[in-house]
Amino acid sequence: MMIVQLPHHEKMNIYNYNMSCATVDARDILIKELNNLSIDFIDPLPYMKEYVERFNNEVNHEDLFFKLDYAHLNELGNRIMGEELYRTLYYNLR
């Protein structure tokens, strides 16, 4: 679940997932496997983290997910993900 990997979204962790006790980083395993298989992928998480940090530094917290639906991005979250998708495709297909 991406939301528990984003800073400043702790209040949206309604199931109280405790990531500090995790022994397996499923995201890391998936990325390593994709790299081992030479499968190209677009990872929006670093860009989304940057966006969240920028909002937080301006003391302007913005949620990227729908309220009470933390598996689905809201309009802002989709826009951020779309920008990363566009930027990646644009620079790789030129």
C-alpha positions in Angstrom: 0.0 0.0 0.0 1.7 3.2 -1.2 0.1 5.4 1.4 2.2 4.0 4.3 5.4 4.8 2.2 4.6 8.5 1.9 5.7 10.9 4.6 3.2 13.0 6.5 0.3 10.6 5.7 0.4 8.8 9.1 -3.1 10.0 10.1 -4.5 8.2 7.1 -3.1 4.8 8.3 -6.5 3.8 9.6 -5.4 0.1 10.1 -2.4 1.2 12.1 0.1 -0.6 9.9 3.4 -0.6 11.8 6.1 -0.4 9.1 8.9 -0.3 11.6 8.5 -4.0 12.4 8.4 -5.2 8.8 11.0 -7.8 8.0 10.3 -7.9 4.2 10.2 -4.9 1.9 7.8 -6.1 -0.8 8.4 -3.1 -3.0 12.1 -3.6 -2.9 11.8 -7.3 -3.8 9.4 -6.4 -6.7 11.8 -3.7 -8.1 14.8 -6.1 -7.8 12.9 -8.8 -9.7 11.8 -6.4 -12.4 15.4 -5.3 -12.8 16.7 -8.9 -12.8 14.2 -9.7 -15.6 15.1 -6.5 -17.5 11.5 -5.3 -17.3 11.1 -1.6 -17.7 8.8 0.0 -15.2 7.7 3.5 -14.0 8.0 4.1 -10.3 6.0 7.2 -9.2 6.9 6.8 -5.5 10.1 9.0 -5.5 8.3 11.8 -7.3 5.3 11.5 -5.1 7.5 11.7 -2.0 9.2 14.8 -3.4 5.8 16.4 -4.0 4.6 15.6 -0.4 7.8 17.0 1.1 7.4 20.2 -0.9 3.8 20.6 0.4 5.0 19.9 3.9 7.9 22.4 3.7 5.3 25.0 2.8 3.1 24.0 5.7 0.4 23.1 3.3 -0.5 19.4 3.8 -2.3 17.9 0.9 -3.7 14.4 0.9 -3.1 12.4 -2.2 -5.7 9.7 -1.5 -9.5 9.8 -1.1 -10.7 10.2 2.5 -11.4 6.7 4.0 -10.3 5.1 0.8 -6.5 4.8 1.1 -6.0 2.5 -1.9 -7.1 5.1 -4.5 -5.5 8.3 -5.4 -7.6 11.5 -5.5 -7.4 14.1 -8.2 -4.1 15.6 -6.9 -2.5 12.1 -6.5 -3.6 11.1 -10.0 -2.2 14.4 -11.4 1.1 13.8 -9.7 1.3 10.2 -11.0 0.2 11.4 -14.5 3.0 14.0 -14.5 5.6 11.3 -13.7 4.2 9.0 -16.3 4.3 11.7 -18.9 7.8 12.8 -18.0 9.2 9.3 -18.1 7.5 8.4 -21.4 8.4 11.7 -23.0 12.1 11.4 -22.2 12.3 7.7 -23.1 10.4 7.9 -26.4 12.0 11.1 -27.8 
